[in-house]
Amino acid sequence: MRMNMKAERARCGLSASEVAKRIGVSTNTLLRWESGENTPLSENLMKLARLYNCTPDYLLGVGNFRTRITC
């Protein structure tokens, strides 16, 4: 489930083509990640997390916390 990827893109007010261009992938690739058809390589996942200011786990739907908990 990659619903958090699409939700974060919407939260940032960015189009799929804008995000794809910023991280250096095709729009179709990004849309396949968002649909769960494919999984991004760790390098691209980190780029998305930095762009959206959230954790990679959250983007993948395996973590409940959008941002890291700091002590």
C-alpha positions in Angstrom: 0.0 0.0 0.0 1.5 3.3 -1.1 -1.4 5.6 -0.4 0.9 7.8 1.7 3.0 8.7 -1.3 0.1 10.1 -3.1 -1.3 11.8 0.0 2.0 13.5 0.7 2.3 14.8 -2.8 -1.2 16.2 -2.5 -0.4 17.7 0.9 2.5 19.5 -0.7 0.4 20.8 -3.6 2.6 19.2 -6.2 1.6 17.5 -9.4 3.0 14.1 -10.3 5.1 15.6 -13.1 6.6 18.2 -10.7 7.7 15.6 -8.2 9.0 13.3 -10.9 11.1 16.1 -12.4 12.4 17.2 -9.0 13.7 13.7 -8.1 14.8 12.7 -11.6 12.3 10.0 -12.7 9.5 9.8 -15.2 6.0 10.7 -14.3 4.9 7.1 -15.1 7.4 5.7 -12.7 6.2 7.9 -9.9 2.6 7.0 -10.6 3.5 3.3 -10.5 5.1 3.8 -7.1 2.0 5.6 -5.8 -0.3 2.8 -7.0 1.9 0.1 -5.4 2.7 -1.5 -8.8 6.4 -0.9 -8.2 8.6 0.0 -5.3 11.2 2.8 -5.5 14.8 2.1 -5.0 16.1 3.3 -1.6 17.8 6.3 -3.3 14.6 7.5 -4.8 12.6 6.8 -1.6 15.0 9.0 0.3 14.6 11.8 -2.3 10.8 11.6 -1.8 11.1 11.6 1.9 13.3 14.7 1.9 11.0 16.4 -0.6 7.9 15.6 1.5 9.7 16.1 4.8 8.6 12.7 6.2 10.0 9.3 6.9 10.6 6.7 4.2 8.6 4.2 6.3 5.6 6.5 6.3 5.7 6.8 2.6 5.7 3.0 2.2 2.8 2.7 4.6 4.8 0.7 7.1 5.2 3.4 9.8 2.5 5.3 11.6 4.5 8.4 12.2 4.9 11.0 9.5 7.9 12.6 11.0 10.7 11.2 13.1 10.4 11.2 16.9 13.4 13.1 18.3 14.6 13.0 21.9 
